[in-house]
Amino acid sequence: MDYVIIVAGGKGLRMGSDIPKQFLPIGGKPVLMRTIERFREYSKELQIILVLPKAQQDYWKELCQQYQFPLPSEGAGGDSYRLADGGETRFHSVQHGLALIPDDAEGVVGVHDGVRPFPSLDVIARCYETARTAKAAIPVIPVVESLRHIGPISPMGSMGPTSPSPVSHTVPRSD
C-alpha cells in the first residue's frame, strides 16, 4: 500500500495574504483540495495523510463543509484521508505524518507540498515507480536560469552550468 504525506503548514506571509495560500481558491476551490484531488485522481487506493498546523485544522474542516469536500477520517481509500498535526518545521511535520503509517506497512511513501496542486499524473506515477526500485525519487527539471556559485575562491560568484544540472520543483525554505 502506498502513501502520500501532503504538508501544508505555510502562513502565506510572503504572498501578503491574510489567508494561508493552501486555503486560497483556485478555480473556485481551495488549493489544498485541488492537491488532494490530484493524488486521488492518480490512485483511489493511495493512502493520503494531510499535515496541517493544529491552529488551521478547524478552519480546514469548515472549508470542507463549505465546499462539500470529504472531512478527514480514520478510514482508508476512496475519498478518505487522515489528518496529522503539523510540526515546528517541515521536517517535524513529515515526521508527524509518518507516525500515522503502521510500523508493518509496506509500500512507498511520497511527500508533497500542499500548495503544488497540479503535478502531472505521469510525474506522480514515475516518482512512485522509481522509488520502488531506487528507494528514493524526487522530480527535477533542467535549469534554464544562470546560476552563480559564491564561495571563498570567487566572492563575486562564478557561472555554474545551466543545462546539465537539474533542480527540484520545491526549494526548502524557512519561514
N, C-alpha and C positions, 0 to 999 in steps of 0.2 A: 504494500500500500504506500502510495506517495503522498507527500505533504507539501504545502507551501505556507510559509510564515510571512504574512503581509504586515510590515511595520509601518505605522502611521502616527508618529508622535510629534510631528512638527507643529509649530505655533504660527507659521505664516508671517513671521516678523520681517523677513527680507522682502516679502511681497507688499508689505504695508497694509495688510488686511486685518480687520478685527476678528475675522473668522479664519481658523486654520485652513490651509489650502486643501487638505483632504476632504473638507466638507463643502468647498465651493462647488457650485453647479457647473457642469459641462454637458451641453446637450440636454439640459433640463433635469439632470440628476447629479447628486454629489459625486465628485471624482472617485472617492473610495468605493462607492457602489459599482462604478464602471470597472474598477480594478478587480473587484471580487467577481463580477460577471464575466470578465475576460478569462479568468482562471477557471471558472465554472464552465465556460464555453470550451476550453481546452479539454477538460475532463470532469464528468459528473461524479466520478469516484474519488477525485483528488480531495484529500482532507485539508481544509482551509483553516488556518489559525490566524485570526486578526489580533494584532497587538496595538492597543491604544492606551494612552495615559488614563489612569482612573478618573481624573477630572473631566475627561472628554467622553466617558462611556455613557453617561445618561443622555448627553446631547446626541450621541450616535443612535441610541435606542429611540429617541424622539424622531430623528430623521428617518429611521427605518419604518416607523409607524406612519409618518407623514407621506413617505414615498411608497408605501406598501411593499417594503423590502423585507426579506426574512430577518428575524431577530436572531442573535447568536443563540446556540443551543448546545446541548451535550451530545446530540446525535451525530451521525456520520453520513457523508454522501448527500446526494440530492441537492437541495438548496441550503443545507445546514453548514454552519461553520462555528468554530469555537472562539471565545474571546479571552485574551490574556492581558494582564496588566502591563503597561509599559514600564520601562526601567529608567534609570538616571541617564543612560546613554543608549545608543542604538545597540551596542554590544549586549547590554543588560536586557534590553527589550527582546532581542533574539533569544537570549538565554531563557527568559520567561516563556516565550513561545515554545522552545524546545522542551521545556518542563511538562507541557501538555501532551507530548508524544510518549506513548508507553515505552518502557525500557526494552521490551521484547519486540518492538515494532521492526519490520523490515521494509526497505524501500528507500526512496530518495527524498531528501528534504531540500526544498528550494526556499530562498529568502528573497523577498521582493519589496521594493519601495512602494508604499500605498499610493503615492501621488504620481505614479507612472502607469496610467490606466490602459495604455494601448500597445503592449508588447505584441509582436506578431505571434500567431499561434505556432508558426514554424520555429521561431526563436525559442519559445517555451518548450516545444517538443524536443528540439535539438539539445537544449540545456539538460533536460532530464535524461535523454538518451546518452549524452556524453558523460554525465555524472555517473551513470550506471557502470560504465567501463573504466573511466579515468578517475573516478572517485571525487571529482570536483569539476565545476564548469562555471564560467562567467561569460556573459555575452559582451563582445567588444566590437568596436567599429574602427576603421582606419582613421588615423589622424590626418586631417586636412589643414589644420591650423599650423602656423610655425610655432615651435616651442623653443624656449630658452632654458639652458641649464646654468644655474647660478651656483658657484662654488668657490672654494679657496683659490683655484687656479685662475678663474676668469670672473671677477666680481661684476663685470658688466653683462655677463651672460654670453654663451656661445650657442649657435644654432644647433638644434637637435634634428634628428631625422624626422621627416614629415609623413612618409608613406609606409615604411615597414613596421612602425610601432603602433599597435592598436591601443585604444583607450576604452575603459569601461564606461557604460552609459551613466552610471551614478557615481559621482565622486564623493568619498567620505568627507564629512564636514562636522564641525562642532558649532552648535547654536548657543 
